């Protein structure tokens, strides 16, 4: 009786664990579609529905996470403005130092670089206040974030995509496998006990 219950629980655990392992594998495998008996086909969920998934992911990211409006709002932030001003100023100063004749006193050169700083800061500020809002309005409607993401996902090698997903969700997928084994163990145990009770 105990041997029967033990075998039932072990078999249940094995079936539960192996079923979940197979289910996880079938998310990606097989990569290509295979036909059986001319009417039954099998292919991994992601490879089969990749184009639909890519479309939905692209639309969701654009709608919920990263709209073109948010991108332009971030680009017009004070941090970006400061970095842009600094970069332009530094580049122009380097060019000035390179092309100004050596006989010009360093005091005049310093004065010129100070003027450059003031002019650049004013121009960048003017650009972000006057021109950037109009420019962003013109561009944001034509910035295809959803289609760009969709295209990238469709271009990604399915094996590479599988590797990424499995790396990210490795711990959670292992838990699913173990949970299948635990549930199978419990079902096998209950089934074994019930069968013995009913046949007693």
Steps between C-alpha positions, in 0.01 A plus 500: 500500500777745593697402191193567284449845658871579459499395133181700439646815654834464320327438168272800559799722583686381189199558275432845650863610472555362148170650376604848616851457354343403167255792516788744556695347211196535274502876551788512249545146362480390232617813319351390169156359426477121473205312355376166624248286315434785251262684733674540840774766523729591787719806552620699801262771622746789459626402151143442381356823639812716487364753250182548705696524826743749345207717386332492843827566687584794272154654542502444877845656545402806294164539673595419860877536543676714242290731287661745260361784714686368805821473299480863391407611851812328628711654223382846598591453868749732670758219533507439127512874436803543729683203343426624148620852584820366656573267206448769235705755696790259551507405132498861385773593752720220369451627146572858607823398671598308188433772244582822689850628423763438768590873529155587643540558875354237732284765667319568173459127439348459845265790429394338172429167671290680761300664219456156342358367828251786526392476134464121503303502824266765360454320169431162661251660739329675208494177298331302778253779576405597145602241242507167684126488591404557135759253378390233749137543397595445137722198569318313781207401279742346252721325757396134462601362842255207484606394151871542588464266799291258294764494229784442750317207663423342163864538394632343820616140456250270672780310677641827633151605613458167680837546670402849621163387638644192670783704653259760641237253622728207591416508871123531446493224238687266738237574764228404250678170433532425872140602562389248238693231683353599838142509370554167323638355824194615697255373235680165485495473879129582524421266210695214660332547839152528347549189289611298803211633712242431230627150428538406867 
